[in-house]
């Protein structure tokens, strides 16, 4: 039996509905349904809770569904990639903000400006790497997106760049930095 079948069998043998089990695990009933139909797999914390709730050894629970361990690892890598991507993106925004507002507080020394520019440049590669890694791990490749998703992604990216340039130009022209 795979994980979903084990979960469903144990849940029913204890007389629990999907809603009851969801309440015990602090997830939605839709999540329980997805686990039972093997559409998704739980994270390691929920696997441990399920193991304790149904008195099943982790070894048996993880080995029943042979792809369970791989899915947990993949979900962990996806979460890690999201964190690195967010950190790199925020760092780039901070670097660009410092460069943009420097005329307000006085020009930065050349060495600091160069360090910020180089840091932004290399950090951009981190953003691109973790974006690609996240897309590959989560199977959200560009070709598999719907036309609406592609449109929204492009619109969001263009708007973000336009707002960033507008802020930079506003600050630069307002304080006669050019």
N, C-alpha and C positions, 0 to 999 in steps of 0.2 A: 504494500500500500504506500502511496505517496503521502506527503505531508497533509495535503488538503483532505484526503480520505481519513487519515488518522484523526485529524482535528474534528471532522464532522462526526465520526463514530464515537469518539470520547465525549463530545459535547452532548450528543443524543443519549448516550448511556447514562449521563448524569442528569438527564431531563432538563437541560438548559436550552433556551432558544438562542438564536444569534444575538438578539438584543441583550439577553442576560449575560452572555459571555462577553459581549462588547463592553457592558458596564463594568464587569470585573477586570477587564484589561485596559480600560480607559481609552477605547477606540470606538469608531462608529460600527454599526451593524453592517454597513456596506463593506468595510474593511474585512470583517469576519467572512462575509460572503466571497470577497475576492480571494482570501486565503484558502477557503474551502474549495473553490473552483480552480485553484492554482494560477490565477491571473497575476497575483502578486505574492510575495513572501514577507513574513514579519521581520522586523529588525531583531537583533540579538537579545535586546531587553525583553521583548514580547515573547520570544522563544523560551527564555528562562521562566517567565511568568506562566506560560502555557505548561511547561514541564512541571512546575511546582503545583499548579492547579489540578492537573490531571494525573499527577504522580507517575510521570513517565521520565525515564532517564534522558538526559540531553543527548547522550550517545544514540539511543534508539530514535529519538525524535529527529535528530539531524540526519541520521543515516537512512531513515525511512524514505525521505524524499531526496534522492541523490543530488539534485541540483540546488538543494537548500543552502549548503555551505557556499557554493559559488555565487548564489544570488545575494547572500548576506555580504560577502566580500565586495561584490559589484556595487551594492547599495552604499556600502561604506566608502568606496572609492569615489562614487558620485558625490556623496556628501562632502568629502574632503576636497574634491575639485571645485565644488560650489564655494566653499570657504576660501580657498586660495584665489579663486576668480574674484570674489567680492573684495578680498583684502587688496589684491593688486589694482582693481578698479578704483577703490577708494583712495589708495595711495597716489595713483595717477591724478585723480581729481584734486587732491590736496596739493600735489606738486604744481599743477596748472593754476590752481587758485593763488598760490604763493607768487608765482610768476606774474599772474594777472594783476594782483593788487599791490605789487611792489612799488609802482609809482605813487601810490597814496602815502606810503610810509617812508618813501625815499628809495632810491635805486639800490638794488642788492650789489654787494661786491662781485666782481667778475667771477671769482672762483666759486662763489655760491650759485650764481646763475648757471655756470657751466655744469656744476654738480647736479643741480635740479634738472637741467636739460638732458644730461646723460642718464640720470636716474629715471626720468620719464620715458626716455627712449627704450632703455632696457626693460623697464617695467611693462611697457607696451607689448614686448615679446612674451612676457609672462601672461598677460591677459589673453593674447592670441593662443598661446599654448594651452592654457587651462580651459579656454572656450572650446577649442578643438577636442580636448580630452573629455570634457563634460558631454559634448555632443556625441562623441563616439561611444562613451559608456552608457549614456541614456538613450541611445538609438534615436536621437532627434536630429538626424542629418537634414540638411537643407532640402534635398530632393524629396524627402518624405513628408515635408510640410505641405499643408493646404495653401491655396492661393491667398486666402484671407490671412493666415499666419505669416506668410512671407511679406505681405503688404504691411501688416502691423509691425513686424520686425524692422523692415526698412524705414517705415515712417518714424518709429521710435528712435532709431539710430540717427537718422538725418536731423530730427528735431533736437536731439541731445547735442549733436555737433553744432547746430545752428545757435542754440542757446549759449553754449560755451563760447563760441566766437562772438556773439552779441555782447556777452558780459566782458570779454577781453577788450573788444573794440570800444565799448562804452567807457570803461575805466581808462583805457589808454588815451582816448580823445578828450574825455572830460578833464583829465589832469595833464593834458598836453605832453604826453609821454613820447610822442613820435617826433 
